Amino acid sequence: MHDLLVGVAQRLPLPAADPLPAFADDVARTMDRHPGLGMLVYPELHLVGVESLPPAPRGSALAASAQRLDSPFIASLGRIAATHRIWLCPGSIVETDESGLLHNTQLLFSPDGWLRAGYRKMFPWRPYEEFTPGTRFVVQDLDGAGTVGLSNCYDVWFPEHSRQLAWLGAEVIVNVAQSCARDRVQELVLARAHAIMNQCMFISANCAAPFGRGRSIIVDAEGEILAEAGLEEMTLVASMASGRILETRAYGTAGLNRPWEQFRPDDAQIRLPMYEGVIAPSRWSPR
């Protein structure tokens, strides 16, 4: 297992009409400035910016940008990842599925250019987002550099989401955001809380001002802030050290707390009436 240097590109959204040339240029410039990066993450809906339009037509403009995951647009993003030999999360796009439904879908490409993961946002920010919610949690192994869980903006307000990703084996949760409201301050608290409760790194990549509220953040598995942006466009860099994450889980947060080892095999199940389920001690630890 090796450490992976992660970059978070806090940027303004690119116009939805023709984003790929500008996006390829930005990735190239970022890699020139940070040549050791193994992963690069952009904000939610980075490639489908419609904020320059009046409010009324924005929904139809987003719908017009929708792509199938087997489209030439997706293949072009894969080629950008392959050119720089990086894990590339270009944020999320508007995806249309076989039924014509629209999803806010986060993408992750491998260094050979393949689309390795696509995650449909489970918790769209209603009533403002008209996307169809996804129903599948997504984690992805990074070929020996750890395991990431995909998370999209408003998902961060639901602790069940991060807990499930961690249980599925995520050592790092990558949350892409287009946070332009005054609750960004609370989201920074939530990012640290998710990291602490689940003993995993948490990355929140937000868009820059003046459209967004910025303050992208990278948090380690004990809740310490490794890097935090201001409001303007900038790139954060931190090491995704899987060994440090596993060490935190083994020896405890602050050398004390090991929540993933809370239950003993002979403990009784704990009912979760809200979910019509249970916490079963035999199934509690992360995979």
C-alpha positions as protocol buffer text, in pm:
chain_id: "A"
residue {
  index: 1
  type: MET
  ca { x: 0 y: 0 z: 0 }
}
residue {
  index: 2
  type: HIS
  ca { x: 137 y: 342 z: -92 }
}
residue {
  index: 3
  type: ASP
  ca { x: 39 y: 698 z: -4 }
}
residue {
  index: 4
  type: LEU
  ca { x: -141 y: 905 z: -265 }
}
residue {
  index: 5
  type: LEU
  ca { x: -104 y: 1280 z: -299 }
}
residue {
  index: 6
  type: VAL
  ca { x: -450 y: 1432 z: -345 }
}
residue {
  index: 7
  type: GLY
  ca { x: -528 y: 1771 z: -497 }
}
residue {
  index: 8
  type: VAL
  ca { x: -857 y: 1955 z: -446 }
}
residue {
  index: 9
  type: ALA
  ca { x: -921 y: 2208 z: -723 }
}
residue {
  index: 10
  type: GLN
  ca { x: -1146 y: 2481 z: -583 }
}
residue {
  index: 11
  type: ARG
  ca { x: -1271 y: 2644 z: -900 }
}
residue {
  index: 12
  type: LEU
  ca { x: -1559 y: 2839 z: -1050 }
}
residue {
  index: 13
  type: PRO
  ca { x: -1797 y: 2626 z: -1259 }
}
residue {
  index: 14
  type: LEU
  ca { x: -1725 y: 2603 z: -1630 }
}
residue {
  index: 15
  type: PRO
  ca { x: -2001 y: 2701 z: -1876 }
}
residue {
  index: 16
  type: ALA
  ca { x: -2209 y: 2399 z: -1972 }
}
residue {
  index: 17
  type: ALA
  ca { x: -2198 y: 2477 z: -2344 }
}
residue {
  index: 18
  type: ASP
  ca { x: -1840 y: 2361 z: -2413 }
}
residue {
  index: 19
  type: PRO
  ca { x: -1644 y: 2288 z: -2092 }
}
residue {
  index: 20
  type: LEU
  ca { x: -1394 y: 2027 z: -2206 }
}
residue {
  index: 21
  type: PRO
  ca { x: -1118 y: 2248 z: -2360 }
}
residue {
  index: 22
  type: ALA
  ca { x: -1106 y: 2477 z: -2056 }
}
residue {
  index: 23
  type: PHE
  ca { x: -1120 y: 2178 z: -1822 }
}
residue {
  index: 24
  type: ALA
  ca { x: -833 y: 2000 z: -1998 }
}
residue {
  index: 25
  type: ASP
  ca { x: -627 y: 2319 z: -1977 }
}
residue {
  index: 26
  type: ASP
  ca { x: -697 y: 2358 z: -1605 }
}
residue {
  index: 27
  type: VAL
  ca { x: -601 y: 1999 z: -1529 }
}
residue {
  index: 28
  type: ALA
  ca { x: -277 y: 2048 z: -1726 }
}
residue {
  index: 29
  type: ARG
  ca { x: -192 y: 2372 z: -1542 }
}
residue {
  index: 30
  type: THR
  ca { x: -270 y: 2215 z: -1206 }
}
residue {
  index: 31
  type: MET
  ca { x: -50 y: 1915 z: -1278 }
}
residue {
  index: 32
  type: ASP
  ca { x: 234 y: 2143 z: -1389 }
}
residue {
  index: 33
  type: ARG
  ca { x: 215 y: 2323 z: -1054 }
}
residue {
  index: 34
  type: HIS
  ca { x: 173 y: 2004 z: -851 }
}
residue {
  index: 35
  type: PRO
  ca { x: 349 y: 1729 z: -1050 }
}
residue {
  index: 36
  type: GLY
  ca { x: 329 y: 1469 z: -772 }
}
residue {
  index: 37
  type: LEU
  ca { x: -49 y: 1449 z: -759 }
}
residue {
  index: 38
  type: GLY
  ca { x: -201 y: 1104 z: -786 }
}
residue {
  index: 39
  type: MET
  ca { x: -562 y: 1220 z: -759 }
}
residue {
  index: 40
  type: LEU
  ca { x: -734 y: 1545 z: -854 }
}
residue {
  index: 41
  type: VAL
  ca { x: -1086 y: 1638 z: -736 }
}
residue {
  index: 42
  type: TYR
  ca { x: -1316 y: 1913 z: -871 }
}
residue {
  index: 43
  type: PRO
  ca { x: -1645 y: 2048 z: -728 }
}
residue {
  index: 44
  type: GLU
  ca { x: -2000 y: 1931 z: -790 }
}
residue {
  index: 45
  type: LEU
  ca { x: -2146 y: 2016 z: -1135 }
}
residue {
  index: 46
  type: HIS
  ca { x: -1815 y: 2181 z: -1225 }
}
residue {
  index: 47
  type: LEU
  ca { x: -1859 y: 2103 z: -1595 }
}
residue {
  index: 48
  type: VAL
  ca { x: -2218 y: 2222 z: -1623 }
}
residue {
  index: 49
  type: GLY
  ca { x: -2215 y: 2579 z: -1496 }
}
residue {
  index: 50
  type: VAL
  ca { x: -2541 y: 2766 z: -1561 }
}
residue {
  index: 51
  type: GLU
  ca { x: -2509 y: 3044 z: -1304 }
}
residue {
  index: 52
  type: SER
  ca { x: -2461 y: 3308 z: -1576 }
}
residue {
  index: 53
  type: LEU
  ca { x: -2816 y: 3241 z: -1699 }
}
residue {
  index: 54
  type: PRO
  ca { x: -3132 y: 3395 z: -1551 }
}
residue {
  index: 55
  type: PRO
  ca { x: -3287 y: 3163 z: -1289 }
}
residue {
  index: 56
  type: ALA
  ca { x: -3582 y: 3051 z: -1502 }
}
residue {
  index: 57
  type: PRO
  ca { x: -3390 y: 2870 z: -1782 }
}
residue {
  index: 58
  type: ARG
  ca { x: -3123 y: 2714 z: -1561 }
}
residue {
  index: 59
  type: GLY
  ca { x: -3317 y: 2390 z: -1511 }
}
residue {
  index: 60
  type: SER
  ca { x: -3365 y: 2337 z: -1883 }
}
residue {
  index: 61
  type: ALA
  ca { x: -2998 y: 2420 z: -1946 }
}
residue {
  index: 62
  type: LEU
  ca { x: -2892 y: 2157 z: -1695 }
}
residue {
  index: 63
  type: ALA
  ca { x: -3123 y: 1904 z: -1859 }
}
residue {
  index: 64
  type: ALA
  ca { x: -2979 y: 1989 z: -2201 }
}
residue {
  index: 65
  type: SER
  ca { x: -2628 y: 1910 z: -2071 }
}
residue {
  index: 66
  type: ALA
  ca { x: -2725 y: 1555 z: -1967 }
}
residue {
  index: 67
  type: GLN
  ca { x: -2494 y: 1273 z: -2076 }
}
residue {
  index: 68
  type: ARG
  ca { x: -2508 y: 895 z: -2086 }
}
residue {
  index: 69
  type: LEU
  ca { x: -2211 y: 731 z: -1915 }
}
residue {
  index: 70
  type: ASP
  ca { x: -2112 y: 570 z: -2246 }
}
residue {
  index: 71
  type: SER
  ca { x: -2108 y: 904 z: -2434 }
}
residue {
  index: 72
  type: PRO
  ca { x: -1811 y: 1064 z: -2616 }
}
residue {
  index: 73
  type: PHE
  ca { x: -1814 y: 1335 z: -2348 }
}
residue {
  index: 74
  type: ILE
  ca { x: -1734 y: 1077 z: -2079 }
}
residue {
  index: 75
  type: ALA
  ca { x: -1468 y: 919 z: -2300 }
}
residue {
  index: 76
  type: SER
  ca { x: -1303 y: 1261 z: -2336 }
}
residue {
  index: 77
  type: LEU
  ca { x: -1283 y: 1298 z: -1960 }
}
residue {
  index: 78
  type: GLY
  ca { x: -1120 y: 957 z: -1943 }
}
residue {
  index: 79
  type: ARG
  ca { x: -855 y: 1067 z: -2191 }
}
residue {
  index: 80
  type: ILE
  ca { x: -772 y: 1366 z: -1972 }
}
residue {
  index: 81
  type: ALA
  ca { x: -718 y: 1132 z: -1676 }
}
residue {
  index: 82
  type: ALA
  ca { x: -503 y: 900 z: -1888 }
}
residue {
  index: 83
  type: THR
  ca { x: -294 y: 1187 z: -2024 }
}
residue {
  index: 84
  type: HIS
  ca { x: -181 y: 1277 z: -1674 }
}
residue {
  index: 85
  type: ARG
  ca { x: -194 y: 925 z: -1527 }
}
residue {
  index: 86
  type: ILE
  ca { x: -409 y: 1033 z: -1233 }
}
residue {
  index: 87
  type: TRP
  ca { x: -725 y: 934 z: -1055 }
}
residue {
  index: 88
  type: LEU
  ca { x: -958 y: 1210 z: -1171 }
}
residue {
  index: 89
  type: CYS
  ca { x: -1286 y: 1316 z: -1012 }
}
residue {
  index: 90
  type: PRO
  ca { x: -1415 y: 1594 z: -1239 }
}
residue {
  index: 91
  type: GLY
  ca { x: -1693 y: 1664 z: -993 }
}
residue {
  index: 92
  type: SER
  ca { x: -2039 y: 1556 z: -1102 }
}
residue {
  index: 93
  type: ILE
  ca { x: -2238 y: 1581 z: -1422 }
}
residue {
  index: 94
  type: VAL
  ca { x: -2603 y: 1559 z: -1517 }
}
residue {
  index: 95
  type: GLU
  ca { x: -2653 y: 1197 z: -1618 }
}
residue {
  index: 96
  type: THR
  ca { x: -2949 y: 1067 z: -1814 }
}
residue {
  index: 97
  type: ASP
  ca { x: -3028 y: 700 z: -1764 }
}
residue {
  index: 98
  type: GLU
  ca { x: -3199 y: 447 z: -1989 }
}
residue {
  index: 99
  type: SER
  ca { x: -3540 y: 570 z: -1871 }
}
residue {
  index: 100
  type: GLY
  ca { x: -3464 y: 935 z: -1940 }
}
residue {
  index: 101
  type: LEU
  ca { x: -3442 y: 1025 z: -1569 }
}
residue {
  index: 102
  type: LEU
  ca { x: -3181 y: 1282 z: -1468 }
}
residue {
  index: 103
  type: HIS
  ca { x: -2925 y: 1219 z: -1192 }
}
residue {
  index: 104
  type: ASN
  ca { x: -2655 y: 1431 z: -1033 }
}
residue {
  index: 105
  type: THR
  ca { x: -2374 y: 1180 z: -1086 }
}
residue {
  index: 106
  type: GLN
  ca { x: -2023 y: 1199 z: -941 }
}
residue {
  index: 107
  type: LEU
  ca { x: -1751 y: 1041 z: -1157 }
}
residue {
  index: 108
  type: LEU
  ca { x: -1413 y: 882 z: -1086 }
}
residue {
  index: 109
  type: PHE
  ca { x: -1167 y: 788 z: -1361 }
}
residue {
  index: 110
  type: SER
  ca { x: -859 y: 571 z: -1315 }
}
residue {
  index: 111
  type: PRO
  ca { x: -509 y: 664 z: -1441 }
}
residue {
  index: 112
  type: ASP
  ca { x: -564 y: 447 z: -1749 }
}
residue {
  index: 113
  type: GLY
  ca { x: -869 y: 652 z: -1843 }
}
residue {
  index: 114
  type: TRP
  ca { x: -1148 y: 412 z: -1749 }
}
residue {
  index: 115
  type: LEU
  ca { x: -1460 y: 529 z: -1569 }
}
residue {
  index: 116
  type: ARG
  ca { x: -1418 y: 321 z: -1256 }
}
residue {
  index: 117
  type: ALA
  ca { x: -1707 y: 462 z: -1051 }
}
residue {
  index: 118
  type: GLY
  ca { x: -2023 y: 662 z: -1098 }
}
residue {
  index: 119
  type: TYR
  ca { x: -2231 y: 764 z: -798 }
}
residue {
  index: 120
  type: ARG
  ca { x: -2582 y: 908 z: -827 }
}
residue {
  index: 121
  type: LYS
  ca { x: -2643 y: 1161 z: -550 }
}
residue {
  index: 122
  type: MET
  ca { x: -2878 y: 1012 z: -292 }
}
residue {
  index: 123
  type: PHE
  ca { x: -2984 y: 1334 z: -123 }
}
residue {
  index: 124
  type: PRO
  ca { x: -3051 y: 1611 z: -377 }
}
residue {
  index: 125
  type: TRP
  ca { x: -3107 y: 1947 z: -211 }
}
residue {
  index: 126
  type: ARG
  ca { x: -3483 y: 1964 z: -228 }
}
residue {
  index: 127
  type: PRO
  ca { x: -3685 y: 2153 z: -339 }
}
residue {
  index: 128
  type: TYR
  ca { x: -3411 y: 2326 z: -537 }
}
residue {
  index: 129
  type: GLU
  ca { x: -3266 y: 2021 z: -713 }
}
residue {
  index: 130
  type: GLU
  ca { x: -3496 y: 1828 z: -943 }
}
residue {
  index: 131
  type: PHE
  ca { x: -3267 y: 1528 z: -989 }
}
residue {
  index: 132
  type: THR
  ca { x: -3383 y: 1171 z: -929 }
}
residue {
  index: 133
  type: PRO
  ca { x: -3208 y: 1035 z: -617 }
}
residue {
  index: 134
  type: GLY
  ca { x: -2970 y: 745 z: -648 }
}
residue {
  index: 135
  type: THR
  ca { x: -3004 y: 435 z: -434 }
}
residue {
  index: 136
  type: ARG
  ca { x: -2657 y: 277 z: -439 }
}
residue {
  index: 137
  type: PHE
  ca { x: -2359 y: 355 z: -215 }
}
residue {
  index: 138
  type: VAL
  ca { x: -2031 y: 360 z: -407 }
}
residue {
  index: 139
  type: VAL
  ca { x: -1679 y: 284 z: -287 }
}
residue {
  index: 140
  type: GLN
  ca { x: -1380 y: 232 z: -511 }
}
residue {
  index: 141
  type: ASP
  ca { x: -1043 y: 68 z: -449 }
}
residue {
  index: 142
  type: LEU
  ca { x: -755 y: 280 z: -579 }
}
residue {
  index: 143
  type: ASP
  ca { x: -538 y: -12 z: -684 }
}
residue {
  index: 144
  type: GLY
  ca { x: -331 y: -32 z: -368 }
}
residue {
  index: 145
  type: ALA
  ca { x: -352 y: 331 z: -255 }
}
residue {
  index: 146
  type: GLY
  ca { x: -660 y: 292 z: -37 }
}
residue {
  index: 147
  type: THR
  ca { x: -1037 y: 294 z: -84 }
}
residue {
  index: 148
  type: VAL
  ca { x: -1253 y: 602 z: -145 }
}
residue {
  index: 149
  type: GLY
  ca { x: -1623 y: 650 z: -90 }
}
residue {
  index: 150
  type: LEU
  ca { x: -1813 y: 892 z: -314 }
}
residue {
  index: 151
  type: SER
  ca { x: -2035 y: 1160 z: -161 }
}
residue {
  index: 152
  type: ASN
  ca { x: -2211 y: 1456 z: -319 }
}
residue {
  index: 153
  type: CYS
  ca { x: -2276 y: 1789 z: -144 }
}
residue {
  index: 154
  type: TYR
  ca { x: -2601 y: 1759 z: 59 }
}
residue {
  index: 155
  type: ASP
  ca { x: -2518 y: 1396 z: 140 }
}
residue {
  index: 156
  type: VAL
  ca { x: -2295 y: 1542 z: 412 }
}
residue {
  index: 157
  type: TRP
  ca { x: -2603 y: 1636 z: 613 }
}
residue {
  index: 158
  type: PHE
  ca { x: -2697 y: 1267 z: 652 }
}
residue {
  index: 159
  type: PRO
  ca { x: -2466 y: 1078 z: 891 }
}
residue {
  index: 160
  type: GLU
  ca { x: -2603 y: 745 z: 766 }
}
residue {
  index: 161
  type: HIS
  ca { x: -2436 y: 810 z: 431 }
}
residue {
  index: 162
  type: SER
  ca { x: -2080 y: 843 z: 555 }
}
residue {
  index: 163
  type: ARG
  ca { x: -2127 y: 564 z: 809 }
}
residue {
  index: 164
  type: GLN
  ca { x: -2234 y: 325 z: 533 }
}
residue {
  index: 165
  type: LEU
  ca { x: -1940 y: 424 z: 311 }
}
residue {
  index: 166
  type: ALA
  ca { x: -1698 y: 364 z: 597 }
}
residue {
  index: 167
  type: TRP
  ca { x: -1859 y: 29 z: 675 }
}
residue {
  index: 168
  type: LEU
  ca { x: -1815 y: -66 z: 309 }
}
residue {
  index: 169
  type: GLY
  ca { x: -1443 y: -2 z: 348 }
}
residue {
  index: 170
  type: ALA
  ca { x: -1394 y: 364 z: 258 }
}
residue {
  index: 171
  type: GLU
  ca { x: -1082 y: 508 z: 417 }
}
residue {
  index: 172
  type: VAL
  ca { x: -1135 y: 843 z: 246 }
}
residue {
  index: 173
  type: ILE
  ca { x: -1471 y: 1005 z: 167 }
}
residue {
  index: 174
  type: VAL
  ca { x: -1465 y: 1247 z: -128 }
}
residue {
  index: 175
  type: ASN
  ca { x: -1754 y: 1492 z: -109 }
}
residue {
  index: 176
  type: VAL
  ca { x: -1794 y: 1722 z: -410 }
}
residue {
  index: 177
  type: ALA
  ca { x: -1999 y: 2035 z: -342 }
}
residue {
  index: 178
  type: GLN
  ca { x: -2153 y: 2337 z: -506 }
}
residue {
  index: 179
  type: SER
  ca { x: -2224 y: 2514 z: -181 }
}
residue {
  index: 180
  type: CYS
  ca { x: -2327 y: 2873 z: -245 }
}
residue {
  index: 181
  type: ALA
  ca { x: -2550 y: 2924 z: 59 }
}
residue {
  index: 182
  type: ARG
  ca { x: -2471 y: 3056 z: 405 }
}
residue {
  index: 183
  type: ASP
  ca { x: -2462 y: 2706 z: 557 }
}
residue {
  index: 184
  type: ARG
  ca { x: -2106 y: 2642 z: 439 }
}
residue {
  index: 185
  type: VAL
  ca { x: -1986 y: 2712 z: 794 }
}
residue {
  index: 186
  type: GLN
  ca { x: -2196 y: 2422 z: 922 }
}
residue {
  index: 187
  type: GLU
  ca { x: -2074 y: 2194 z: 643 }
}
residue {
  index: 188
  type: LEU
  ca { x: -1716 y: 2241 z: 762 }
}
residue {
  index: 189
  type: VAL
  ca { x: -1820 y: 2120 z: 1107 }
}
residue {
  index: 190
  type: LEU
  ca { x: -1994 y: 1822 z: 948 }
}
residue {
  index: 191
  type: ALA
  ca { x: -1684 y: 1733 z: 744 }
}
residue {
  index: 192
  type: ARG
  ca { x: -1477 y: 1710 z: 1061 }
}
residue {
  index: 193
  type: ALA
  ca { x: -1753 y: 1525 z: 1245 }
}
residue {
  index: 194
  type: HIS
  ca { x: -1784 y: 1260 z: 972 }
}
residue {
  index: 195
  type: ALA
  ca { x: -1407 y: 1208 z: 979 }
}
residue {
  index: 196
  type: ILE
  ca { x: -1401 y: 1172 z: 1357 }
}
residue {
  index: 197
  type: MET
  ca { x: -1707 y: 944 z: 1388 }
}
residue {
  index: 198
  type: ASN
  ca { x: -1593 y: 712 z: 1110 }
}
residue {
  index: 199
  type: GLN
  ca { x: -1214 y: 736 z: 1155 }
}
residue {
  index: 200
  type: CYS
  ca { x: -1158 y: 820 z: 789 }
}
residue {
  index: 201
  type: MET
  ca { x: -1025 y: 1112 z: 590 }
}
residue {
  index: 202
  type: PHE
  ca { x: -1289 y: 1349 z: 460 }
}
residue {
  index: 203
  type: ILE
  ca { x: -1244 y: 1573 z: 156 }
}
residue {
  index: 204
  type: SER
  ca { x: -1493 y: 1845 z: 67 }
}
residue {
  index: 205
  type: ALA
  ca { x: -1428 y: 2014 z: -270 }
}
residue {
  index: 206
  type: ASN
  ca { x: -1640 y: 2326 z: -310 }
}
residue {
  index: 207
  type: CYS
  ca { x: -1664 y: 2583 z: -587 }
}
residue {
  index: 208
  type: ALA
  ca { x: -1497 y: 2922 z: -556 }
}
residue {
  index: 209
  type: ALA
  ca { x: -1641 y: 3270 z: -503 }
}
residue {
  index: 210
  type: PRO
  ca { x: -1818 y: 3473 z: -619 }
}
residue {
  index: 211
  type: PHE
  ca { x: -2059 y: 3192 z: -716 }
}
residue {
  index: 212
  type: GLY
  ca { x: -1971 y: 2955 z: -433 }
}
residue {
  index: 213
  type: ARG
  ca { x: -1869 y: 2989 z: -70 }
}
residue {
  index: 214
  type: GLY
  ca { x: -1531 y: 2821 z: -120 }
}
residue {
  index: 215
  type: ARG
  ca { x: -1352 y: 2691 z: 189 }
}
residue {
  index: 216
  type: SER
  ca { x: -1276 y: 2348 z: 49 }
}
residue {
  index: 217
  type: ILE
  ca { x: -1126 y: 2128 z: 318 }
}
residue {
  index: 218
  type: ILE
  ca { x: -919 y: 1814 z: 371 }
}
residue {
  index: 219
  type: VAL
  ca { x: -956 y: 1649 z: 712 }
}
residue {
  index: 220
  type: ASP
  ca { x: -758 y: 1357 z: 850 }
}
residue {
  index: 221
  type: ALA
  ca { x: -900 y: 1051 z: 1028 }
}
residue {
  index: 222
  type: GLU
  ca { x: -884 y: 1221 z: 1369 }
}
residue {
  index: 223
  type: GLY
  ca { x: -1063 y: 1535 z: 1253 }
}
residue {
  index: 224
  type: GLU
  ca { x: -756 y: 1755 z: 1217 }
}
residue {
  index: 225
  type: ILE
  ca { x: -762 y: 2000 z: 924 }
}
residue {
  index: 226
  type: LEU
  ca { x: -479 y: 1918 z: 684 }
}
residue {
  index: 227
  type: ALA
  ca { x: -564 y: 2192 z: 435 }
}
residue {
  index: 228
  type: GLU
  ca { x: -841 y: 2452 z: 397 }
}
residue {
  index: 229
  type: ALA
  ca { x: -903 y: 2705 z: 121 }
}
residue {
  index: 230
  type: GLY
  ca { x: -1029 y: 3059 z: 138 }
}
residue {
  index: 231
  type: LEU
  ca { x: -1288 y: 3190 z: -104 }
}
residue {
  index: 232
  type: GLU
  ca { x: -1085 y: 3230 z: -423 }
}
residue {
  index: 233
  type: GLU
  ca { x: -973 y: 2970 z: -677 }
}
residue {
  index: 234
  type: MET
  ca { x: -686 y: 2762 z: -540 }
}
residue {
  index: 235
  type: THR
  ca { x: -562 y: 2404 z: -511 }
}
residue {
  index: 236
  type: LEU
  ca { x: -528 y: 2218 z: -182 }
}
residue {
  index: 237
  type: VAL
  ca { x: -279 y: 1932 z: -153 }
}
residue {
  index: 238
  type: ALA
  ca { x: -252 y: 1662 z: 114 }
}
residue {
  index: 239
  type: SER
  ca { x: -135 y: 1304 z: 143 }
}
residue {
  index: 240
  type: MET
  ca { x: -392 y: 1026 z: 154 }
}
residue {
  index: 241
  type: ALA
  ca { x: -202 y: 806 z: 398 }
}
residue {
  index: 242
  type: SER
  ca { x: -396 y: 482 z: 432 }
}
residue {
  index: 243
  type: GLY
  ca { x: -151 y: 353 z: 689 }
}
residue {
  index: 244
  type: ARG
  ca { x: -227 y: 650 z: 914 }
}
residue {
  index: 245
  type: ILE
  ca { x: -599 y: 586 z: 880 }
}
residue {
  index: 246
  type: LEU
  ca { x: -559 y: 220 z: 973 }
}
residue {
  index: 247
  type: GLU
  ca { x: -336 y: 323 z: 1264 }
}
residue {
  index: 248
  type: THR
  ca { x: -607 y: 554 z: 1396 }
}
residue {
  index: 249
  type: ARG
  ca { x: -858 y: 270 z: 1382 }
}
residue {
  index: 250
  type: ALA
  ca { x: -617 y: 30 z: 1551 }
}
residue {
  index: 251
  type: TYR
  ca { x: -496 y: 254 z: 1835 }
}
residue {
  index: 252
  type: GLY
  ca { x: -791 y: 490 z: 1866 }
}
residue {
  index: 253
  type: THR
  ca { x: -870 y: 854 z: 1799 }
}
residue {
  index: 254
  type: ALA
  ca { x: -639 y: 1054 z: 2027 }
}
residue {
  index: 255
  type: GLY
  ca { x: -508 y: 713 z: 2130 }
}
residue {
  index: 256
  type: LEU
  ca { x: -838 y: 644 z: 2307 }
}
residue {
  index: 257
  type: ASN
  ca { x: -1153 y: 580 z: 2107 }
}
residue {
  index: 258
  type: ARG
  ca { x: -1212 y: 279 z: 1884 }
}
residue {
  index: 259
  type: PRO
  ca { x: -1580 y: 296 z: 1783 }
}
residue {
  index: 260
  type: TRP
  ca { x: -1540 y: 22 z: 1521 }
}
residue {
  index: 261
  type: GLU
  ca { x: -1450 y: -217 z: 1806 }
}
residue {
  index: 262
  type: GLN
  ca { x: -1740 y: -121 z: 2030 }
}
residue {
  index: 263
  type: PHE
  ca { x: -1933 y: -449 z: 2017 }
}
residue {
  index: 264
  type: ARG
  ca { x: -1846 y: -796 z: 2142 }
}
residue {
  index: 265
  type: PRO
  ca { x: -1969 y: -1104 z: 1952 }
}
residue {
  index: 266
  type: ASP
  ca { x: -2205 y: -1203 z: 2233 }
}
residue {
  index: 267
  type: ASP
  ca { x: -2366 y: -859 z: 2266 }
}
residue {
  index: 268
  type: ALA
  ca { x: -2737 y: -844 z: 2190 }
}
residue {
  index: 269
  type: GLN
  ca { x: -2853 y: -681 z: 1871 }
}
residue {
  index: 270
  type: ILE
  ca { x: -2966 y: -321 z: 1894 }
}
residue {
  index: 271
  type: ARG
  ca { x: -3291 y: -247 z: 1715 }
}
residue {
  index: 272
  type: LEU
  ca { x: -3307 y: 54 z: 1483 }
}
residue {
  index: 273
  type: PRO
  ca { x: -3681 y: 119 z: 1452 }
}
residue {
  index: 274
  type: MET
  ca { x: -3628 y: 418 z: 1223 }
}
residue {
  index: 275
  type: TYR
  ca { x: -3476 y: 187 z: 960 }
}
residue {
  index: 276
  type: GLU
  ca { x: -3663 y: -132 z: 1047 }
}
residue {
  index: 277
  type: GLY
  ca { x: -3322 y: -287 z: 1104 }
}
residue {
  index: 278
  type: VAL
  ca { x: -3062 y: -369 z: 1369 }
}
residue {
  index: 279
  type: ILE
  ca { x: -2702 y: -317 z: 1466 }
}
residue {
  index: 280
  type: ALA
  ca { x: -2566 y: -672 z: 1470 }
}
residue {
  index: 281
  type: PRO
  ca { x: -2233 y: -700 z: 1657 }
}
residue {
  index: 282
  type: SER
  ca { x: -2110 y: -965 z: 1413 }
}
residue {
  index: 283
  type: ARG
  ca { x: -2153 y: -722 z: 1122 }
}
residue {
  index: 284
  type: TRP
  ca { x: -2042 y: -398 z: 1284 }
}
residue {
  index: 285
  type: SER
  ca { x: -1677 y: -357 z: 1177 }
}
residue {
  index: 286
  type: PRO
  ca { x: -1580 y: -211 z: 837 }
}
residue {
  index: 287
  type: ARG
  ca { x: -1517 y: -454 z: 558 }
}
